[in-house]
């Protein structure tokens, strides 16, 4: 059984729900229990995904038990047929069969970490070290906000676990969650240039539903400084996606625009970066023999 672990930004919740709900070949989906995982689980269930919720410290035990149970059940089933009783090393063959199945484990981190690049990097790294024990690959479901992902692969090389990132068509890590939503760094740059110097704020459904909460967090950034935003920004770019659309998104964007005296322009988002990056990680761990982890 292969295990793909995903360490994700809560701001990319919609993209994560989309890609997981499209993967119909998963053996099992596990979400790490936390305060910020509540809405993720709710959205997954609304799209007919039924994840198992476990605390981070329970994962190694659960995976070991699940793997042992799967192997024994398969052996019992095959041994009911006389042909299989004469095949030597059937246990090894069953274990090889189990390797073809994939379990995805999602660990979603709280909003606002991007305001402190050192804190963001340390939190990602800390969770990577906790999950590497049972992972055959780790997908970092984050944009490169302030370059915190730089150097992660070098620092993590001794763990013998490949890392995957949200990358654009050129193989570059996307700049941030807005770049993910717009389909890549080049598209993001093109949209910014289209403003002809007009300051624009970009709101995805997650940003639109979270900005009031984010404003209450202690931060040295000018993201929610009223006088600064009113002075330098004139438009809100409303980026819809395939998960969160409708009246709530409309209301949240309108509320933001009125608070900061901005006009609204609308734009359709893309799930392409999220989907391609997820499938690259998923296929990557399936093409290699799962790493033997210590029990």
PADRENSE-172957 format. One line per field, with one value per residue: x, y, z of N, C-alpha, C in turn; residue in one letter; residue number from 1. Coordinates in Angstrom, 2 decimals. Each point is the difference from the previous one (the first is absolute). Example, Ala and Ser with C-alpha at 12.3 -4.5 7.8 and 13.67 -1.06 7.14 Angstrom:
nxx <- c(13.19  -0.35)
nyy <- c(-5.69  1.05)
nzz <- c(7.80  -0.72)
caxx <- c(-0.89  0.82)
cayy <- c(1.19  1.19)
cazz <- c(0.00  0.06)
cxx <- c(0.90  -0.77)
cyy <- c(1.20  1.09)
czz <- c(0.00  0.73)
aa <- c(a  s)
i <- c(1  2)
This chain:
nxx <- c(0.85  -0.15  0.77  -0.92  0.90  -0.98  0.90  -1.15  -0.05  -0.55  0.77  0.63  -0.88  -0.49  1.23  0.28  -1.15  0.25  1.32  -0.26  -0.98  1.00  0.66  -0.50  1.33  -0.30  0.97  0.56  -0.87  1.08  -0.75  1.10  -0.41  -0.69  0.15  1.09  -0.10  -0.72  0.27  1.27  -0.20  -0.57  0.94  0.91  -0.68  -0.03  1.23  -0.71  0.85  0.41  0.69  1.06  -0.48  1.30  0.41  0.92  -0.07  -1.24  0.51  1.19  -0.66  -0.82  1.02  0.71  -1.03  -0.23  1.31  0.14  -1.09  0.43  1.24  -0.43  -0.80  1.00  0.86  -0.87  -0.24  1.28  0.22  -1.12  0.92  -0.20  -0.20  -0.49  -0.54  0.22  -0.36  1.33  0.38  -1.17  0.60  1.16  -0.68  -0.62  1.19  0.50  -1.08  0.24  1.24  -0.83  -0.47  -0.73  0.60  -0.90  0.97  -1.00  0.98  -1.08  0.83  0.11  -0.99  0.56  0.44  -0.58  -0.60  0.48  0.88  0.70  -1.09  -0.38  1.26  0.13  -1.23  0.30  1.19  -0.56  -1.02  0.89  0.74  -1.18  -0.20  1.30  -0.23  -1.17  0.70  -0.56  -0.63  0.44  -1.26  0.79  -1.22  1.07  -0.32  0.90  -0.91  0.70  -0.03  -0.98  -0.37  0.70  0.68  -1.33  0.13  0.86  -0.76  -0.86  1.11  0.44  -1.23  0.60  -0.56  -0.45  0.30  -1.26  -0.12  -0.70  0.04  0.50  -0.41  0.71  -0.72  -0.48  0.41  -1.31  -0.22  -1.31  -0.96  0.25  1.30  -0.23  -0.75  1.02  0.58  0.73  1.32  0.08  -1.02  0.58  1.18  -0.62  -0.65  1.12  0.61  -1.09  0.42  1.06  0.55  -1.23  -0.01  0.26  -1.06  0.55  -1.27  0.48  -0.82  1.16  0.63  -1.03  0.05  1.29  -0.24  -1.22  0.05  0.49  -0.93  -0.57  0.72  0.89  0.33  1.18  -0.84  -0.12  -0.14  -0.20  1.02  -1.07  0.76  0.84  -0.97  -0.63  1.23  0.26  -1.20  -0.41  0.50  -1.08  0.93  -1.22  0.72  -0.93  -0.47  0.33  0.49  0.47  -1.22  -0.59  -1.13  0.52  0.55  -1.13  -0.63  0.87  0.00  -1.32  0.00  0.92  -0.62  -1.10  0.60  0.57  -1.28  -0.25  0.27  -0.92  0.99  -0.60  0.47  0.03  0.01  1.11  -0.30  0.51  0.53  -1.08  -0.77  0.72  0.13  -1.28  -0.36  0.83  -0.45  -1.25  0.27  0.64  -0.85  -0.88  0.86  0.17  0.90  -1.10  0.45  0.92  -1.07  0.66  -0.28)
nyy <- c(-1.21  0.84  0.91  0.84  0.75  0.77  0.96  0.50  1.09  0.48  0.99  -1.16  0.16  0.96  0.40  -0.14  0.56  0.89  0.03  0.05  0.85  0.37  -0.34  -0.79  0.03  0.91  -0.60  1.13  0.84  0.53  0.65  0.71  -0.45  1.11  1.15  0.15  -1.26  0.69  1.18  -0.40  -0.60  1.10  0.68  -0.80  0.01  1.31  -0.47  -0.65  0.73  -1.16  1.05  -0.65  0.38  0.32  -0.13  0.95  -0.12  -0.08  0.82  0.00  0.01  0.96  0.60  -0.25  0.34  1.07  0.20  -0.32  0.73  0.92  -0.20  -0.10  1.04  0.56  -0.33  0.33  1.09  0.21  -0.27  0.64  0.44  -1.26  0.71  0.93  -1.13  -0.21  1.27  -0.10  0.38  -0.51  -0.05  -0.29  -0.90  -0.34  0.02  -0.63  -0.79  -0.03  -0.11  -0.61  -0.21  1.11  0.40  0.95  0.67  0.73  0.86  0.62  0.98  0.72  0.87  0.87  -1.24  0.35  0.56  -1.18  0.31  0.47  0.55  0.47  0.33  0.50  0.52  0.37  0.42  0.56  0.35  0.43  0.42  0.46  0.41  0.28  -0.31  0.42  1.00  -0.29  1.07  1.27  0.37  1.04  0.03  0.72  1.28  0.59  0.21  1.01  -0.96  -0.40  -0.37  1.10  -0.96  -0.18  -0.14  1.02  0.71  -0.47  0.16  0.12  0.45  -0.03  1.19  -0.26  1.25  0.38  0.88  1.08  -0.53  1.04  0.40  0.97  -0.59  1.25  0.06  -0.12  1.27  -0.22  0.07  1.28  -0.26  -0.78  0.94  0.73  -1.14  0.67  0.07  -0.55  -0.78  -0.23  -0.08  -0.76  -0.58  -0.06  -0.37  -0.77  0.16  0.00  -0.63  -0.40  0.39  -1.34  -0.31  -1.19  -0.34  -1.11  -1.03  -0.65  0.82  -0.05  -1.28  0.29  1.04  -0.11  -1.32  0.12  0.93  -0.97  -0.67  -0.14  1.10  -0.03  -0.74  0.51  -1.33  0.42  0.78  0.52  0.87  -1.01  -0.89  0.90  0.19  -1.31  -0.37  -0.36  -1.22  -0.74  -0.95  -0.27  -0.97  -0.39  -1.06  -1.27  0.48  1.24  -0.09  1.10  0.09  -1.03  -0.51  0.21  -0.43  -0.98  -0.15  0.12  -0.77  -0.75  0.00  -0.14  -0.94  -0.31  0.29  -1.22  0.04  -0.74  -0.80  -0.74  -1.13  -0.89  -0.78  -0.62  -1.27  0.50  1.04  0.12  -0.20  0.75  0.86  -0.15  -0.03  1.02  0.46  -0.14  0.39  1.02  -0.07  -0.03  0.81  0.37  -0.83  -0.19  1.09  -0.85  0.21  0.54  -1.17)
nzz <- c(0.00  -1.02  0.58  -0.45  0.62  0.41  -0.03  0.44  -0.74  1.10  -0.49  -0.16  0.95  -0.76  -0.32  1.28  0.36  -0.94  0.24  1.30  -0.25  -0.78  1.09  -0.92  -0.06  0.92  0.64  0.46  0.55  0.55  0.88  0.21  1.16  -0.23  0.60  -0.74  0.43  0.87  -0.57  0.02  1.16  0.42  -0.63  0.53  1.12  -0.24  -0.27  0.94  0.72  0.48  0.40  0.39  1.17  0.01  1.25  -0.03  1.31  -0.48  -0.90  0.59  1.15  -0.43  -0.60  1.08  0.79  -0.73  -0.06  1.29  0.28  -0.83  0.46  1.25  -0.21  -0.68  0.95  0.96  -0.72  -0.28  1.28  -0.25  -0.92  -0.40  -1.11  0.84  0.45  -1.28  0.02  -0.14  1.20  0.31  1.20  -0.59  -0.74  1.12  0.61  -1.09  0.09  1.32  -0.53  -0.81  1.20  -0.05  1.09  0.07  0.59  0.47  0.06  0.41  -0.35  1.09  -0.13  -0.82  -0.20  -1.16  1.06  0.38  -0.94  1.02  0.53  -1.20  -0.28  1.23  -0.20  -1.24  0.36  1.06  -0.76  -0.87  1.02  0.41  -1.27  -0.01  1.25  -0.46  -0.50  -1.17  0.35  -0.03  -0.17  -0.27  0.52  -0.37  -0.13  -0.78  0.93  -0.54  -0.87  0.80  -1.25  -0.18  -0.53  -0.05  -1.31  0.03  0.83  -0.92  -0.68  1.24  -0.18  -1.18  -0.13  -1.23  -0.34  0.03  -1.01  0.30  -1.21  -0.69  -1.22  0.60  0.92  0.02  1.26  0.11  -0.33  -0.14  0.93  -0.24  -0.05  1.05  0.56  -0.46  0.42  0.89  0.14  -1.21  0.27  1.16  -0.61  -0.88  1.01  0.70  -1.12  -0.04  1.24  -0.84  1.02  -0.27  1.26  -0.01  0.72  0.22  -0.22  0.53  -0.17  0.14  -0.83  -0.82  0.33  -0.21  -0.80  0.50  -0.10  -1.23  -0.13  0.73  -0.90  1.01  -0.65  -0.58  -0.73  -1.24  0.06  1.26  -0.34  0.64  0.67  0.20  0.23  0.72  0.45  0.03  0.41  -1.23  -0.24  0.08  -0.17  -0.37  0.57  -0.83  0.64  -0.17  1.13  0.16  -0.42  -0.39  0.70  0.69  -1.08  -0.67  1.07  0.10  -1.32  -0.05  1.05  -0.57  -1.18  0.70  0.71  -1.17  -0.29  -0.40  -1.29  -0.62  -0.35  -0.91  0.48  -0.98  1.09  0.34  -0.20  -1.12  0.65  0.77  -1.06  -0.82  0.99  0.30  -1.28  -0.08  1.18  -0.35  -1.24  0.58  1.00  -1.00  -0.61  1.26  0.46  0.75  0.61  0.39  0.75  0.99  0.60)
caxx <- c(-0.85  0.74  -0.59  0.31  -0.40  -0.17  0.01  -0.73  -0.46  -1.46  -0.51  -0.15  -0.97  -0.89  0.78  0.27  -1.25  -0.26  0.84  -0.27  -1.31  0.13  0.80  -0.90  0.76  0.68  -0.31  -0.49  0.30  0.07  0.22  0.50  -0.97  0.42  -1.06  -0.11  -0.42  -1.46  -0.66  0.50  -0.75  -1.39  -0.05  0.26  -1.22  -1.01  0.35  -0.04  1.23  -0.19  1.33  0.15  0.61  0.88  1.02  1.28  0.76  -0.65  0.18  0.89  -0.63  -1.12  0.50  0.58  -1.10  -0.74  0.82  0.01  -1.34  -0.20  0.80  -0.59  -1.29  0.26  0.53  -1.12  -0.85  0.67  0.20  -1.23  0.07  1.07  1.13  0.89  0.62  1.26  0.94  0.89  0.19  -1.22  -0.02  0.76  -0.77  -1.10  0.55  0.25  -1.30  -0.44  0.76  -0.64  -1.06  0.52  -0.69  0.37  -0.15  -0.01  0.28  -0.26  0.53  -0.88  0.13  0.81  1.42  0.78  0.40  1.35  0.59  0.78  -0.96  -0.62  0.96  0.24  -1.19  -0.02  1.10  -0.33  -1.01  0.65  0.79  -0.92  -0.73  0.90  0.11  -0.89  -0.34  0.80  0.17  -0.72  -0.38  -0.12  -1.11  0.18  0.72  1.30  -0.21  1.20  1.06  0.31  0.22  1.35  0.95  -0.60  0.45  1.39  -0.01  -0.76  0.50  0.42  -1.16  -0.35  -1.43  -0.10  -0.93  -0.68  -0.47  -0.93  0.86  -0.65  0.36  1.45  0.66  0.30  -0.97  -0.86  0.34  -0.86  -1.30  -0.67  0.59  -0.66  -1.39  -0.05  0.56  1.46  0.68  -0.12  -1.37  -0.07  0.70  -0.81  -1.15  0.50  0.36  -1.22  -0.51  0.66  0.46  -1.05  0.16  -1.09  0.01  -0.56  -0.76  -0.59  -1.04  0.58  0.43  -1.18  -0.68  0.95  0.76  -0.29  0.77  1.42  0.24  0.11  1.26  1.13  0.82  0.70  -0.23  -1.01  -1.09  -1.33  0.08  -1.06  0.50  0.94  -0.75  -0.79  0.89  0.78  -0.75  -1.26  -0.88  0.01  -0.16  -0.78  0.40  -0.88  0.52  -1.02  -0.45  -0.77  -0.60  -1.35  -0.35  0.92  1.20  -0.39  -0.17  1.30  0.78  -0.64  0.32  1.40  0.10  -0.58  0.86  1.21  -0.35  0.54  -0.93  0.18  0.03  -0.12  0.89  -0.15  1.23  0.40  0.48  0.98  1.26  -0.25  -0.22  1.22  1.01  -0.44  0.17  1.44  0.42  -0.71  0.64  1.41  0.19  -0.47  0.98  1.16  -0.31  -0.17  1.13  -0.21  0.06  0.15  -1.27)
cayy <- c(1.21  1.27  1.09  1.38  0.97  1.36  1.08  0.99  1.28  0.06  0.87  -0.80  -1.03  -0.33  -0.74  -1.32  -0.76  -0.30  -1.07  -1.25  -0.51  -0.52  -1.22  -1.09  -1.24  -0.02  -1.07  0.61  1.40  0.32  1.42  0.20  0.74  1.31  1.00  0.49  -1.05  -0.18  0.38  -0.88  -1.25  0.30  0.16  -1.31  -0.80  0.56  -0.50  -1.46  -0.58  -0.34  -0.20  -0.44  1.07  -0.54  0.90  -0.23  -1.06  -1.29  -0.43  -1.16  -1.21  -0.33  -0.50  -1.32  -0.95  -0.10  -0.74  -1.40  -0.53  -0.14  -1.14  -1.25  -0.22  -0.43  -1.37  -0.91  -0.08  -0.76  -1.39  -0.75  -0.61  -1.00  0.41  0.88  -0.69  -0.62  1.05  0.34  1.40  0.75  1.19  1.06  0.47  0.81  1.29  0.77  0.46  1.09  1.21  0.72  0.85  1.26  0.74  1.41  0.58  1.45  0.78  1.39  0.93  1.14  1.23  1.10  -0.31  0.67  1.33  -0.16  -1.04  -0.93  -0.85  -0.89  -1.04  -0.89  -0.82  -0.99  -0.94  -0.80  -0.99  -0.94  -0.96  -0.89  -0.86  -0.72  -1.38  -0.92  0.58  -0.33  1.29  1.07  1.12  1.26  0.67  1.40  0.86  0.39  1.32  0.50  -0.98  -0.91  -1.37  -0.08  -0.77  -1.12  -1.28  -0.22  -0.28  -1.22  -1.06  -1.18  -0.75  -1.01  0.14  1.07  1.10  0.51  1.36  0.58  0.56  0.43  -0.77  0.09  -0.73  0.91  0.03  1.18  1.07  -0.01  -0.63  0.69  -0.57  -1.30  0.22  0.58  -0.93  0.06  1.28  0.85  0.52  0.97  1.21  0.60  0.67  1.20  0.99  0.51  1.09  1.25  0.75  0.10  -0.97  -0.96  -1.06  -1.22  -0.78  -1.30  -0.25  -0.18  1.32  0.82  -0.47  -0.04  1.24  0.59  -0.78  0.31  1.36  -0.01  -0.62  0.93  -0.07  1.24  0.29  1.03  -0.69  0.43  1.37  0.70  1.21  -0.41  -0.60  1.03  0.92  -0.62  -1.00  0.51  -1.05  -1.37  -1.00  -1.11  -1.21  -1.12  -1.33  -1.03  -0.51  0.98  1.07  0.29  1.21  0.27  0.58  1.34  0.85  0.23  0.91  1.30  0.53  0.45  1.16  1.16  0.36  0.67  0.92  -0.50  -0.56  -1.46  -0.63  -1.44  -0.83  -1.42  -0.64  -1.26  -1.05  -0.74  -0.15  -0.92  -1.36  -0.54  -0.20  -1.15  -1.22  -0.23  -0.64  -1.29  -0.91  -0.13  -1.03  -1.29  -0.51  -0.49  -0.90  0.73  -0.02  -0.83  0.80  -0.77  -0.21)
cazz <- c(0.00  -0.07  0.78  -0.38  1.02  -0.51  0.98  -0.80  0.54  0.11  -1.04  -1.22  0.36  -1.12  -1.00  0.55  -0.08  -1.41  -0.53  0.72  -0.41  -1.36  0.01  0.34  0.15  1.30  0.94  1.22  0.22  1.42  0.32  1.36  0.80  0.50  -0.10  -1.37  -0.94  0.08  -1.25  -1.05  0.08  -0.38  -1.45  -0.59  0.12  -0.92  -1.33  0.09  0.54  1.40  0.58  1.38  0.78  1.02  0.52  -0.66  0.66  -0.23  -1.38  -0.20  0.51  -0.88  -1.28  0.22  0.19  -1.26  -0.95  0.42  -0.21  -1.45  -0.47  0.49  -0.68  -1.37  0.07  0.30  -1.18  -1.05  0.42  -0.19  -1.31  0.00  -0.83  0.74  1.11  -0.40  -0.42  1.11  0.37  -0.28  0.86  -0.68  -1.15  0.49  0.41  -1.21  -0.48  0.87  -0.32  -1.08  0.53  0.53  1.05  0.10  1.34  -0.13  1.20  -0.42  0.99  0.24  -0.77  0.52  0.17  -1.03  0.47  0.56  -0.86  0.82  0.71  -0.99  -0.37  1.14  0.20  -1.07  0.23  1.19  -0.39  -0.91  0.79  0.69  -0.94  -0.89  0.49  -0.71  -1.30  -1.17  -0.66  0.68  -0.85  0.74  -0.66  0.35  -0.91  0.55  0.60  0.65  -0.23  1.12  -0.46  -0.55  0.80  0.72  -0.55  0.43  1.43  0.26  -0.89  0.76  0.47  -1.02  -0.32  -0.99  0.21  -1.18  0.23  -0.96  -1.04  -1.24  -1.18  -0.18  1.08  1.11  1.08  -0.17  0.94  1.19  -0.25  -1.11  -1.20  -0.16  -0.42  -1.34  -0.98  -0.14  0.18  -1.19  -0.02  1.10  -0.45  -1.08  0.62  0.69  -1.00  -0.63  0.82  -0.40  1.16  1.02  1.07  0.03  1.01  -0.58  0.96  -0.29  1.01  1.33  0.48  0.26  1.21  1.12  0.22  1.31  0.97  -0.20  0.46  1.44  0.39  0.12  -1.21  -0.35  -1.40  -0.28  -0.71  0.44  0.49  -0.74  -0.68  -1.05  -1.10  -0.67  -0.70  -1.07  -0.77  -0.52  -0.52  0.50  -1.04  0.56  -0.73  0.33  -0.31  -0.20  1.29  0.77  -0.79  0.44  0.74  1.11  -0.60  -0.45  1.18  0.63  -0.84  0.08  1.33  -0.05  -0.90  0.68  1.14  -0.45  -1.10  -1.26  -0.98  -0.16  -1.32  0.18  -0.79  0.27  0.44  -0.61  0.88  -0.78  0.74  1.11  -0.51  -0.61  1.05  0.79  -0.78  -0.12  1.25  0.10  -0.94  0.39  1.03  -0.52  -0.95  0.74  1.09  1.23  0.89  1.18  1.21  1.24  0.68)
cxx <- c(0.87  -0.73  0.51  -0.52  -0.06  0.00  -0.53  -0.31  -1.54  -0.60  -0.20  -0.96  -0.87  0.72  0.27  -1.24  -0.28  0.82  -0.27  -1.34  0.02  0.79  -0.86  0.73  0.75  -0.41  -0.63  0.42  -0.09  0.27  0.45  -0.96  0.61  -1.16  -0.21  -0.43  -1.53  -0.68  0.47  -0.79  -1.44  -0.14  0.25  -1.26  -1.09  0.25  0.20  1.34  -0.21  1.37  -0.07  0.75  0.83  0.96  1.35  0.77  -0.60  0.31  0.93  -0.63  -1.12  0.48  0.59  -1.09  -0.76  0.76  0.03  -1.35  -0.26  0.73  -0.65  -1.33  0.19  0.52  -1.13  -0.90  0.63  0.15  -1.28  -0.01  1.19  1.24  1.01  0.71  1.35  1.03  0.89  0.03  -1.23  -0.10  0.72  -0.77  -1.16  0.49  0.29  -1.30  -0.48  0.70  -0.68  -1.08  0.62  -0.91  0.51  -0.31  0.14  0.20  -0.12  0.41  -0.82  0.30  1.02  1.47  0.87  0.48  1.40  0.66  0.80  -0.92  -0.65  0.93  0.20  -1.20  -0.12  1.05  -0.29  -1.01  0.56  0.75  -0.89  -0.64  0.91  0.11  -0.81  -0.34  0.95  0.23  -0.82  -0.25  -0.19  -1.03  -0.05  0.57  1.28  -0.05  1.25  1.17  0.29  0.32  1.40  0.91  -0.60  0.52  1.42  0.03  -0.64  0.59  0.38  -1.15  -0.49  -1.49  -0.14  -1.05  -0.58  -0.61  -1.07  0.81  -0.80  0.54  1.51  0.77  0.40  -1.07  -0.83  0.25  -0.80  -1.35  -0.76  0.54  -0.59  -1.39  -0.10  0.66  1.47  0.58  -0.15  -1.40  -0.19  0.64  -0.80  -1.20  0.45  0.33  -1.22  -0.61  0.60  0.36  -1.04  0.20  -1.20  0.23  -0.73  -0.67  -0.51  -1.14  0.55  0.50  -1.21  -0.71  0.90  0.61  -0.28  0.76  1.49  0.34  0.21  1.32  1.09  0.93  0.65  -0.24  -1.09  -1.22  -1.37  0.03  -0.93  0.54  0.94  -0.75  -0.82  0.87  0.62  -0.78  -1.38  -0.99  0.17  -0.20  -0.63  0.25  -0.88  0.69  -1.14  -0.53  -0.94  -0.47  -1.38  -0.10  0.97  1.28  -0.29  -0.07  1.34  0.85  -0.57  0.31  1.42  0.13  -0.56  0.87  1.18  -0.24  0.60  -1.11  0.36  0.07  0.03  0.90  -0.21  1.35  0.24  0.47  1.15  1.30  -0.16  -0.12  1.28  1.05  -0.36  0.25  1.48  0.53  -0.58  0.67  1.45  0.22  -0.45  1.02  1.22  -0.45  -0.18  1.20  -0.30  0.20  0.18  -1.31  0.08)
cyy <- c(1.24  1.07  1.33  0.91  1.39  0.97  1.23  1.27  -0.01  0.87  -0.74  -1.18  -0.42  -0.81  -1.43  -0.89  -0.43  -1.20  -1.33  -0.60  -0.57  -1.31  -1.16  -1.33  -0.08  -1.23  0.58  1.46  0.28  1.48  0.10  0.91  1.29  0.98  0.43  -1.07  -0.15  0.31  -0.86  -1.30  0.21  0.12  -1.33  -0.87  0.49  -0.45  -1.52  -0.65  -0.23  -0.28  -0.56  1.10  -0.61  1.07  -0.39  -1.16  -1.39  -0.59  -1.22  -1.32  -0.46  -0.60  -1.39  -1.06  -0.22  -0.84  -1.48  -0.66  -0.25  -1.21  -1.32  -0.30  -0.51  -1.43  -1.00  -0.21  -0.90  -1.48  -0.84  -0.74  -0.94  0.44  0.81  -0.71  -0.59  1.02  0.36  1.50  0.84  1.26  1.16  0.56  0.89  1.38  0.87  0.56  1.20  1.29  0.84  0.95  1.24  0.57  1.43  0.51  1.51  0.66  1.48  0.96  1.28  1.19  0.94  -0.30  0.74  1.38  -0.01  -1.17  -1.03  -0.96  -0.99  -1.16  -0.99  -0.92  -1.08  -1.07  -0.91  -1.09  -1.02  -1.07  -0.98  -1.02  -0.87  -1.48  -0.99  0.49  -0.49  1.24  1.03  1.13  1.23  0.86  1.46  0.73  0.45  1.41  0.46  -0.97  -0.92  -1.42  -0.19  -0.79  -1.19  -1.35  -0.33  -0.39  -1.35  -1.22  -1.27  -0.86  -1.04  -0.01  1.15  1.04  0.44  1.36  0.38  0.77  0.40  -0.81  0.03  -0.75  0.87  -0.10  1.27  1.00  -0.06  -0.62  0.67  -0.51  -1.38  0.20  0.52  -0.88  0.14  1.39  0.94  0.60  1.07  1.32  0.73  0.75  1.28  1.11  0.62  1.16  1.35  0.88  0.18  -1.08  -0.93  -1.03  -1.20  -0.83  -1.29  -0.20  -0.16  1.32  0.84  -0.40  0.12  1.35  0.66  -0.72  0.33  1.39  0.07  -0.60  1.06  -0.15  1.35  0.40  1.07  -0.61  0.55  1.38  0.86  1.18  -0.36  -0.55  1.04  0.93  -0.63  -0.97  0.53  -1.10  -1.31  -0.93  -1.23  -1.25  -1.17  -1.32  -1.01  -0.59  0.98  1.14  0.29  1.21  0.33  0.65  1.43  0.97  0.33  0.98  1.42  0.68  0.55  1.28  1.26  0.48  0.85  0.90  -0.42  -0.47  -1.47  -0.36  -1.52  -0.77  -1.47  -0.60  -1.33  -0.98  -0.78  -0.24  -1.02  -1.43  -0.62  -0.30  -1.19  -1.30  -0.31  -0.69  -1.40  -1.03  -0.26  -1.09  -1.37  -0.63  -0.60  -1.01  0.82  -0.18  -0.83  0.84  -0.91  -0.10  0.45)
czz <- c(0.00  0.79  -0.51  1.09  -0.64  1.17  -0.71  0.78  0.03  -1.09  -1.32  0.22  -1.19  -1.07  0.47  -0.05  -1.43  -0.47  0.70  -0.42  -1.42  -0.07  0.51  0.24  1.32  0.81  1.26  0.08  1.50  0.16  1.46  0.76  0.55  -0.15  -1.44  -1.00  -0.06  -1.32  -1.17  -0.04  -0.45  -1.52  -0.71  0.03  -0.94  -1.44  0.00  0.33  1.49  0.64  1.42  0.75  1.13  0.51  -0.60  0.64  -0.20  -1.38  -0.14  0.44  -0.93  -1.32  0.14  0.13  -1.31  -1.02  0.33  -0.27  -1.48  -0.54  0.41  -0.69  -1.42  -0.03  0.24  -1.22  -1.06  0.37  -0.06  -1.33  -0.06  -0.77  0.79  1.15  -0.37  -0.45  1.19  0.24  -0.27  0.85  -0.67  -1.18  0.43  0.43  -1.20  -0.56  0.80  -0.34  -1.07  0.50  0.64  1.07  0.00  1.40  -0.12  1.36  -0.38  1.13  0.04  -0.90  0.64  0.17  -1.00  0.42  0.61  -0.72  0.81  0.76  -0.95  -0.35  1.14  0.25  -1.08  0.27  1.19  -0.36  -0.99  0.78  0.75  -0.94  -0.86  0.37  -0.83  -1.41  -1.09  -0.87  0.75  -1.00  0.87  -0.74  0.44  -1.20  0.70  0.59  0.74  -0.08  1.18  -0.44  -0.58  0.96  0.72  -0.49  0.45  1.48  0.32  -0.72  0.75  0.48  -1.00  -0.31  -0.98  0.37  -1.34  0.35  -1.02  -1.04  -1.23  -1.17  -0.29  1.08  1.16  1.08  -0.13  1.12  1.29  -0.37  -1.14  -1.33  -0.28  -0.60  -1.43  -1.06  -0.25  0.09  -1.19  -0.10  1.06  -0.42  -1.07  0.56  0.70  -1.00  -0.66  0.78  -0.33  1.20  1.09  1.05  0.08  1.10  -0.58  1.08  -0.62  1.00  1.41  0.58  0.39  1.29  1.24  0.35  1.34  1.11  -0.10  0.53  1.51  0.49  0.14  -1.19  -0.25  -1.44  -0.15  -0.68  0.34  0.64  -0.84  -0.79  -1.14  -1.20  -0.77  -0.83  -1.24  -0.89  -0.38  -0.38  0.77  -1.19  0.64  -0.84  0.44  -0.29  -0.04  1.30  0.70  -0.89  0.58  0.91  1.13  -0.49  -0.46  1.19  0.64  -0.79  0.07  1.34  0.04  -0.82  0.66  1.15  -0.45  -1.22  -1.34  -0.92  -0.21  -1.47  0.21  -0.96  0.38  0.36  -0.70  1.07  -0.64  0.77  1.11  -0.50  -0.57  1.05  0.86  -0.76  -0.22  1.24  0.12  -0.91  0.38  1.02  -0.48  -0.95  0.69  1.03  1.26  0.93  1.23  1.25  1.21  0.71  1.43)
aa <- c(x  x  x  x  x  x  x  x  x  x  x  x  x  x  x  x  x  x  x  x  x  x  x  x  x  x  x  x  x  x  x  x  x  x  x  x  x  x  x  x  x  x  x  x  x  x  x  x  x  x  x  x  x  x  x  x  x  x  x  x  x  x  x  x  x  x  x  x  x  x  x  x  x  x  x  x  x  x  x  x  x  x  x  x  x  x  x  x  x  x  x  x  x  x  x  x  x  x  x  x  x  x  x  x  x  x  x  x  x  x  x  x  x  x  x  x  x  x  x  x  x  x  x  x  x  x  x  x  x  x  x  x  x  x  x  x  x  x  x  x  x  x  x  x  x  x  x  x  x  x  x  x  x  x  x  x  x  x  x  x  x  x  x  x  x  x  x  x  x  x  x  x  x  x  x  x  x  x  x  x  x  x  x  x  x  x  x  x  x  x  x  x  x  x  x  x  x  x  x  x  x  x  x  x  x  x  x  x  x  x  x  x  x  x  x  x  x  x  x  x  x  x  x  x  x  x  x  x  x  x  x  x  x  x  x  x  x  x  x  x  x  x  x  x  x  x  x  x  x  x  x  x  x  x  x  x  x  x  x  x  x  x  x  x  x  x  x  x  x  x  x  x  x  x  x  x  x  x  x  x  x  x  x  x  x  x  x  x  x  x  x  x  x  x  x)
i <- c(1  2  3  4  5  6  7  8  9  10  11  12  13  14  15  16  17  18  19  20  21  22  23  24  25  26  27  28  29  30  31  32  33  34  35  36  37  38  39  40  41  42  43  44  45  46  47  48  49  50  51  52  53  54  55  56  57  58  59  60  61  62  63  64  65  66  67  68  69  70  71  72  73  74  75  76  77  78  79  80  81  82  83  84  85  86  87  88  89  90  91  92  93  94  95  96  97  98  99  100  101  102  103  104  105  106  107  108  109  110  111  112  113  114  115  116  117  118  119  120  121  122  123  124  125  126  127  128  129  130  131  132  133  134  135  136  137  138  139  140  141  142  143  144  145  146  147  148  149  150  151  152  153  154  155  156  157  158  159  160  161  162  163  164  165  166  167  168  169  170  171  172  173  174  175  176  177  178  179  180  181  182  183  184  185  186  187  188  189  190  191  192  193  194  195  196  197  198  199  200  201  202  203  204  205  206  207  208  209  210  211  212  213  214  215  216  217  218  219  220  221  222  223  224  225  226  227  228  229  230  231  232  233  234  235  236  237  238  239  240  241  242  243  244  245  246  247  248  249  250  251  252  253  254  255  256  257  258  259  260  261  262  263  264  265  266  267  268  269  270  271  272  273  274  275  276  277  278  279  280  281  282  283  284  285  286  287  288  289  290  291  292  293  294  295)
